[in-house]
Amino acid sequence: MAHQLLSVSKRNGIAYVGLNRPDKYNALNFKLFKEIDSCIKSLAKDKTLTAVVLFGEGGNFSSGLDVKSVMSSPFDAVRLLFKWLPGNANLAQRVSIGWRRLPVPVIAVMEGICYGGGMQIVLGADIRIAAPDCKMSIMEAKWGLVPDMAGLAGLRELMPKDQAVMLTMSADILSAEQAKSFNLITAIEAEPMAAATALAAKLSNTSPDANAAIKSSINRNWSASIRQLLSRESWYQVRLLLGKNRVIAAKRQGKDPQKSYSNRQAGW
């Protein structure tokens, strides 16, 4: 699928995905939802992918939902929220939780404003790096709505429940420093894109199978029972021990530090 509202490129195994409606502060219309969803599905099939850097073109991540655009077509609004089963993710939810399901580290670069739906998207990333002047908000309550884009899956892992309730009900706009104090973001960097690129390159030096296993283990075991945690850890380790990239990782620590990894195993 050709992208009109996303900029997508790949360098050295790292995909750079940019929301590309800068004249609208990268507000999310139905077409952009579709393109993000399509992009995630395409990246999931790429066994050569080692990391994703997610950002907004034009100096802002996203102002959130383009309400006027989405509500101008009732059919699009229905398609955005429709799901066959309650436990499945609809289109609005897939653009956030889809990043969690990718078997590679996803780093969000946050600049300018990151409100509402934009905040829901970055909560799906594994790591969030913000510029010092970035402003962010879980803003849905301002419009009489509940956040419904699956960002809560990440939010509940980042902060105590009372803080999540306060920030979500108040719809307060936070500075980068305030967001860091609430653990909403990972780091504040003067040059967040450069920092994200350097981190993505660093993480790409780890076996892609190990990164996939680590991400899956942490995400699936964070709130799991001890029995589930023990079971998954053992199963993942067996898979890694039997894979080519575990051997390559050992060689990279010894006599052949420049040896290239094989493509990521299927099934991660």
KOLVEXMI-816379 format. One record per residue (C-alpha): residue in three letters; x, y, z. Coordinates in steps of 0.02 Angstrom, whole numbers, plus 50000, padded with zeros to 5 digits. Layout:
rest: ALA xx: X yy: Y zz: Z;
...
//
This chain:
rest: MET xx: 50000 yy: 50000 zz: 50000;
rest: ALA xx: 50070 yy: 50170 zz: 49950;
rest: HIS xx: 50072 yy: 50292 zz: 50094;
rest: GLN xx: 50014 yy: 50471 zz: 50071;
rest: LEU xx: 50001 yy: 50525 zz: 50253;
rest: LEU xx: 50150 yy: 50427 zz: 50319;
rest: SER xx: 50334 yy: 50445 zz: 50277;
rest: VAL xx: 50416 yy: 50273 zz: 50286;
rest: SER xx: 50598 yy: 50235 zz: 50256;
rest: LYS xx: 50723 yy: 50103 zz: 50312;
rest: ARG xx: 50909 yy: 50121 zz: 50346;
rest: ASN xx: 51025 yy: 49991 zz: 50419;
rest: GLY xx: 50879 yy: 49882 zz: 50471;
rest: ILE xx: 50790 yy: 50025 zz: 50561;
rest: ALA xx: 50620 yy: 50085 zz: 50498;
rest: TYR xx: 50579 yy: 50270 zz: 50517;
rest: VAL xx: 50391 yy: 50299 zz: 50518;
rest: GLY xx: 50330 yy: 50479 zz: 50518;
rest: LEU xx: 50152 yy: 50544 zz: 50535;
rest: ASN xx: 50146 yy: 50662 zz: 50387;
rest: ARG xx: 50006 yy: 50790 zz: 50400;
rest: PRO xx: 50113 yy: 50934 zz: 50463;
rest: ASP xx: 49989 yy: 51067 zz: 50405;
rest: LYS xx: 49861 yy: 50986 zz: 50522;
rest: TYR xx: 49985 yy: 50954 zz: 50664;
rest: ASN xx: 49978 yy: 50771 zz: 50613;
rest: ALA xx: 49798 yy: 50756 zz: 50669;
rest: LEU xx: 49727 yy: 50581 zz: 50647;
rest: ASN xx: 49598 yy: 50563 zz: 50510;
rest: PHE xx: 49526 yy: 50398 zz: 50447;
rest: LYS xx: 49654 yy: 50382 zz: 50307;
rest: LEU xx: 49799 yy: 50406 zz: 50426;
rest: PHE xx: 49727 yy: 50273 zz: 50542;
rest: LYS xx: 49719 yy: 50153 zz: 50394;
rest: GLU xx: 49896 yy: 50192 zz: 50338;
rest: ILE xx: 49970 yy: 50167 zz: 50512;
rest: ASP xx: 49879 yy: 50001 zz: 50528;
rest: SER xx: 49940 yy: 49946 zz: 50357;
rest: CYS xx: 50118 yy: 50000 zz: 50397;
rest: ILE xx: 50121 yy: 49900 zz: 50559;
rest: LYS xx: 50060 yy: 49744 zz: 50468;
rest: SER xx: 50194 yy: 49766 zz: 50335;
rest: LEU xx: 50333 yy: 49792 zz: 50462;
rest: ALA xx: 50278 yy: 49636 zz: 50557;
rest: LYS xx: 50318 yy: 49531 zz: 50402;
rest: ASP xx: 50494 yy: 49604 zz: 50380;
rest: LYS xx: 50617 yy: 49479 zz: 50457;
rest: THR xx: 50762 yy: 49597 zz: 50422;
rest: LEU xx: 50688 yy: 49735 zz: 50531;
rest: THR xx: 50785 yy: 49771 zz: 50691;
rest: ALA xx: 50698 yy: 49926 zz: 50763;
rest: VAL xx: 50568 yy: 50061 zz: 50727;
rest: VAL xx: 50581 yy: 50248 zz: 50758;
rest: LEU xx: 50408 yy: 50328 zz: 50761;
rest: PHE xx: 50393 yy: 50517 zz: 50745;
rest: GLY xx: 50291 yy: 50663 zz: 50679;
rest: GLU xx: 50343 yy: 50767 zz: 50529;
rest: GLY xx: 50351 yy: 50957 zz: 50545;
rest: GLY xx: 50401 yy: 50971 zz: 50727;
rest: ASN xx: 50245 yy: 50899 zz: 50811;
rest: PHE xx: 50200 yy: 50720 zz: 50850;
rest: SER xx: 50010 yy: 50736 zz: 50839;
rest: SER xx: 49871 yy: 50850 zz: 50899;
rest: GLY xx: 49758 yy: 50697 zz: 50916;
rest: LEU xx: 49599 yy: 50649 zz: 50827;
rest: ASP xx: 49544 yy: 50756 zz: 50680;
rest: VAL xx: 49366 yy: 50759 zz: 50748;
rest: LYS xx: 49293 yy: 50864 zz: 50606;
rest: SER xx: 49364 yy: 50749 zz: 50473;
rest: VAL xx: 49314 yy: 50585 zz: 50558;
rest: MET xx: 49138 yy: 50643 zz: 50605;
rest: SER xx: 49104 yy: 50712 zz: 50432;
rest: SER xx: 49082 yy: 50531 zz: 50375;
rest: PRO xx: 48976 yy: 50425 zz: 50493;
rest: PHE xx: 49027 yy: 50271 zz: 50394;
rest: ASP xx: 49212 yy: 50304 zz: 50429;
rest: ALA xx: 49175 yy: 50330 zz: 50613;
rest: VAL xx: 49089 yy: 50161 zz: 50619;
rest: ARG xx: 49234 yy: 50078 zz: 50528;
rest: LEU xx: 49356 yy: 50156 zz: 50651;
rest: LEU xx: 49268 yy: 50081 zz: 50802;
rest: PHE xx: 49195 yy: 49920 zz: 50730;
rest: LYS xx: 49257 yy: 49751 zz: 50792;
rest: TRP xx: 49190 yy: 49575 zz: 50767;
rest: LEU xx: 49222 yy: 49523 zz: 50948;
rest: PRO xx: 49234 yy: 49635 zz: 51103;
rest: GLY xx: 49408 yy: 49570 zz: 51146;
rest: ASN xx: 49479 yy: 49606 zz: 50974;
rest: ALA xx: 49565 yy: 49770 zz: 50932;
rest: ASN xx: 49472 yy: 49888 zz: 50815;
rest: LEU xx: 49561 yy: 50004 zz: 50695;
rest: ALA xx: 49576 yy: 50144 zz: 50823;
rest: GLN xx: 49656 yy: 50025 zz: 50947;
rest: ARG xx: 49773 yy: 49938 zz: 50823;
rest: VAL xx: 49870 yy: 50097 zz: 50789;
rest: SER xx: 49927 yy: 50094 zz: 50971;
rest: ILE xx: 49931 yy: 49912 zz: 51024;
rest: GLY xx: 50001 yy: 49861 zz: 50855;
rest: TRP xx: 50171 yy: 49936 zz: 50902;
rest: ARG xx: 50173 yy: 49829 zz: 51060;
rest: ARG xx: 50144 yy: 49675 zz: 50954;
rest: LEU xx: 50290 yy: 49706 zz: 50836;
rest: PRO xx: 50436 yy: 49590 zz: 50879;
rest: VAL xx: 50563 yy: 49732 zz: 50876;
rest: PRO xx: 50595 yy: 49882 zz: 50990;
rest: VAL xx: 50488 yy: 50033 zz: 50946;
rest: ILE xx: 50553 yy: 50205 zz: 50997;
rest: ALA xx: 50437 yy: 50356 zz: 50990;
rest: VAL xx: 50511 yy: 50529 zz: 50960;
rest: MET xx: 50399 yy: 50662 zz: 51039;
rest: GLU xx: 50414 yy: 50843 zz: 50985;
rest: GLY xx: 50296 yy: 50992 zz: 50990;
rest: ILE xx: 50125 yy: 50933 zz: 51044;
rest: CYS xx: 50067 yy: 50756 zz: 51081;
rest: TYR xx: 49885 yy: 50757 zz: 51131;
rest: GLY xx: 49742 yy: 50633 zz: 51142;
rest: GLY xx: 49757 yy: 50503 zz: 51006;
rest: GLY xx: 49939 yy: 50550 zz: 50980;
rest: MET xx: 49975 yy: 50508 zz: 51162;
rest: GLN xx: 49881 yy: 50345 zz: 51142;
rest: ILE xx: 49993 yy: 50298 zz: 50996;
rest: VAL xx: 50157 yy: 50333 zz: 51086;
rest: LEU xx: 50097 yy: 50233 zz: 51237;
rest: GLY xx: 50106 yy: 50084 zz: 51119;
rest: ALA xx: 50292 yy: 50113 zz: 51093;
rest: ASP xx: 50422 yy: 50027 zz: 51201;
rest: ILE xx: 50523 yy: 50185 zz: 51233;
rest: ARG xx: 50473 yy: 50369 zz: 51224;
rest: ILE xx: 50603 yy: 50506 zz: 51199;
rest: ALA xx: 50538 yy: 50685 zz: 51211;
rest: ALA xx: 50607 yy: 50855 zz: 51167;
rest: PRO xx: 50623 yy: 50976 zz: 51315;
rest: ASP xx: 50481 yy: 51086 zz: 51250;
rest: CYS xx: 50361 yy: 50944 zz: 51207;
rest: LYS xx: 50185 yy: 50962 zz: 51277;
rest: MET xx: 50077 yy: 50808 zz: 51304;
rest: SER xx: 49905 yy: 50763 zz: 51370;
rest: ILE xx: 49785 yy: 50618 zz: 51387;
rest: MET xx: 49651 yy: 50737 zz: 51325;
rest: GLU xx: 49495 yy: 50635 zz: 51285;
rest: ALA xx: 49400 yy: 50687 zz: 51443;
rest: LYS xx: 49405 yy: 50868 zz: 51383;
rest: TRP xx: 49283 yy: 50816 zz: 51247;
rest: GLY xx: 49177 yy: 50706 zz: 51360;
rest: LEU xx: 49257 yy: 50545 zz: 51298;
rest: VAL xx: 49354 yy: 50399 zz: 51371;
rest: PRO xx: 49525 yy: 50355 zz: 51297;
rest: ASP xx: 49483 yy: 50205 zz: 51187;
rest: MET xx: 49638 yy: 50176 zz: 51081;
rest: ALA xx: 49720 yy: 50043 zz: 51193;
rest: GLY xx: 49847 yy: 50164 zz: 51266;
rest: LEU xx: 49792 yy: 50104 zz: 51438;
rest: ALA xx: 49885 yy: 49941 zz: 51404;
rest: GLY xx: 50047 yy: 50040 zz: 51417;
rest: LEU xx: 49988 yy: 50171 zz: 51540;
rest: ARG xx: 49945 yy: 50044 zz: 51675;
rest: GLU xx: 50124 yy: 49979 zz: 51669;
rest: LEU xx: 50200 yy: 50152 zz: 51687;
rest: MET xx: 50117 yy: 50231 zz: 51838;
rest: PRO xx: 50009 yy: 50200 zz: 51992;
rest: LYS xx: 49822 yy: 50193 zz: 51963;
rest: ASP xx: 49784 yy: 50353 zz: 52059;
rest: GLN xx: 49901 yy: 50453 zz: 51949;
rest: ALA xx: 49827 yy: 50377 zz: 51791;
rest: VAL xx: 49653 yy: 50423 zz: 51851;
rest: MET xx: 49706 yy: 50601 zz: 51891;
rest: LEU xx: 49792 yy: 50632 zz: 51725;
rest: THR xx: 49653 yy: 50551 zz: 51623;
rest: MET xx: 49509 yy: 50640 zz: 51710;
rest: SER xx: 49593 yy: 50810 zz: 51718;
rest: ALA xx: 49657 yy: 50809 zz: 51537;
rest: ASP xx: 49800 yy: 50918 zz: 51601;
rest: ILE xx: 49934 yy: 50972 zz: 51479;
rest: LEU xx: 50104 yy: 50917 zz: 51543;
rest: SER xx: 50277 yy: 50982 zz: 51509;
rest: ALA xx: 50413 yy: 50857 zz: 51468;
rest: GLU xx: 50482 yy: 50872 zz: 51644;
rest: GLN xx: 50311 yy: 50840 zz: 51721;
rest: ALA xx: 50282 yy: 50691 zz: 51605;
rest: LYS xx: 50451 yy: 50620 zz: 51655;
rest: SER xx: 50405 yy: 50637 zz: 51839;
rest: PHE xx: 50248 yy: 50534 zz: 51803;
rest: ASN xx: 50351 yy: 50406 zz: 51707;
rest: LEU xx: 50251 yy: 50440 zz: 51548;
rest: ILE xx: 50412 yy: 50461 zz: 51450;
rest: THR xx: 50579 yy: 50372 zz: 51457;
rest: ALA xx: 50698 yy: 50517 zz: 51428;
rest: ILE xx: 50710 yy: 50701 zz: 51383;
rest: GLU xx: 50838 yy: 50743 zz: 51248;
rest: ALA xx: 50883 yy: 50907 zz: 51163;
rest: GLU xx: 50895 yy: 50811 zz: 50998;
rest: PRO xx: 50767 yy: 50671 zz: 51020;
rest: MET xx: 50780 yy: 50603 zz: 50843;
rest: ALA xx: 50969 yy: 50588 zz: 50855;
rest: ALA xx: 50952 yy: 50504 zz: 51025;
rest: ALA xx: 50820 yy: 50383 zz: 50958;
rest: THR xx: 50926 yy: 50340 zz: 50806;
rest: ALA xx: 51078 yy: 50306 zz: 50915;
rest: LEU xx: 50975 yy: 50198 zz: 51033;
rest: ALA xx: 50895 yy: 50102 zz: 50889;
rest: ALA xx: 51069 yy: 50067 zz: 50818;
rest: LYS xx: 51130 yy: 50009 zz: 50989;
rest: LEU xx: 50982 yy: 49892 zz: 51012;
rest: SER xx: 51011 yy: 49824 zz: 50836;
rest: ASN xx: 51177 yy: 49754 zz: 50898;
rest: THR xx: 51078 yy: 49630 zz: 51004;
rest: SER xx: 51017 yy: 49470 zz: 50923;
rest: PRO xx: 50849 yy: 49506 zz: 50839;
rest: ASP xx: 50782 yy: 49343 zz: 50911;
rest: ALA xx: 50836 yy: 49394 zz: 51086;
rest: ASN xx: 50755 yy: 49565 zz: 51067;
rest: ALA xx: 50593 yy: 49485 zz: 51007;
rest: ALA xx: 50594 yy: 49362 zz: 51152;
rest: ILE xx: 50634 yy: 49497 zz: 51280;
rest: LYS xx: 50495 yy: 49611 zz: 51218;
rest: SER xx: 50368 yy: 49470 zz: 51216;
rest: SER xx: 50423 yy: 49406 zz: 51386;
rest: ILE xx: 50411 yy: 49576 zz: 51470;
rest: ASN xx: 50245 yy: 49624 zz: 51389;
rest: ARG xx: 50160 yy: 49456 zz: 51416;
rest: ASN xx: 50232 yy: 49419 zz: 51588;
rest: TRP xx: 50217 yy: 49593 zz: 51667;
rest: SER xx: 50049 yy: 49552 zz: 51745;
rest: ALA xx: 50050 yy: 49363 zz: 51722;
rest: SER xx: 50049 yy: 49232 zz: 51858;
rest: ILE xx: 50216 yy: 49163 zz: 51917;
rest: ARG xx: 50176 yy: 48996 zz: 51834;
rest: GLN xx: 50144 yy: 49080 zz: 51666;
rest: LEU xx: 50303 yy: 49184 zz: 51685;
rest: LEU xx: 50410 yy: 49031 zz: 51724;
rest: SER xx: 50335 yy: 48934 zz: 51580;
rest: ARG xx: 50362 yy: 49071 zz: 51451;
rest: GLU xx: 50539 yy: 49110 zz: 51508;
rest: SER xx: 50590 yy: 48927 zz: 51489;
rest: TRP xx: 50506 yy: 48908 zz: 51319;
rest: TYR xx: 50584 yy: 49067 zz: 51250;
rest: GLN xx: 50756 yy: 49016 zz: 51311;
rest: VAL xx: 50744 yy: 48846 zz: 51228;
rest: ARG xx: 50696 yy: 48928 zz: 51063;
rest: LEU xx: 50843 yy: 49048 zz: 51076;
rest: LEU xx: 50967 yy: 48910 zz: 51120;
rest: LEU xx: 50914 yy: 48813 zz: 50965;
rest: GLY xx: 50926 yy: 48963 zz: 50849;
rest: LYS xx: 51069 yy: 49024 zz: 50739;
rest: ASN xx: 51074 yy: 49199 zz: 50812;
rest: ARG xx: 51120 yy: 49137 zz: 50986;
rest: VAL xx: 51279 yy: 49061 zz: 50911;
rest: ILE xx: 51312 yy: 49219 zz: 50813;
rest: ALA xx: 51290 yy: 49326 zz: 50970;
rest: ALA xx: 51424 yy: 49221 zz: 51057;
rest: LYS xx: 51544 yy: 49242 zz: 50911;
rest: ARG xx: 51514 yy: 49431 zz: 50911;
rest: GLN xx: 51573 yy: 49434 zz: 51092;
rest: GLY xx: 51733 yy: 49343 zz: 51044;
rest: LYS xx: 51832 yy: 49319 zz: 50886;
rest: ASP xx: 51708 yy: 49391 zz: 50760;
rest: PRO xx: 51629 yy: 49552 zz: 50829;
rest: GLN xx: 51569 yy: 49609 zz: 50657;
rest: LYS xx: 51478 yy: 49450 zz: 50609;
rest: SER xx: 51303 yy: 49487 zz: 50545;
rest: TYR xx: 51150 yy: 49412 zz: 50625;
rest: SER xx: 51033 yy: 49301 zz: 50526;
rest: ASN xx: 50857 yy: 49363 zz: 50493;
rest: ARG xx: 50739 yy: 49352 zz: 50640;
rest: GLN xx: 50662 yy: 49180 zz: 50670;
rest: ALA xx: 50485 yy: 49154 zz: 50610;
rest: GLY xx: 50354 yy: 49154 zz: 50745;
rest: TRP xx: 50417 yy: 49298 zz: 50851;
//
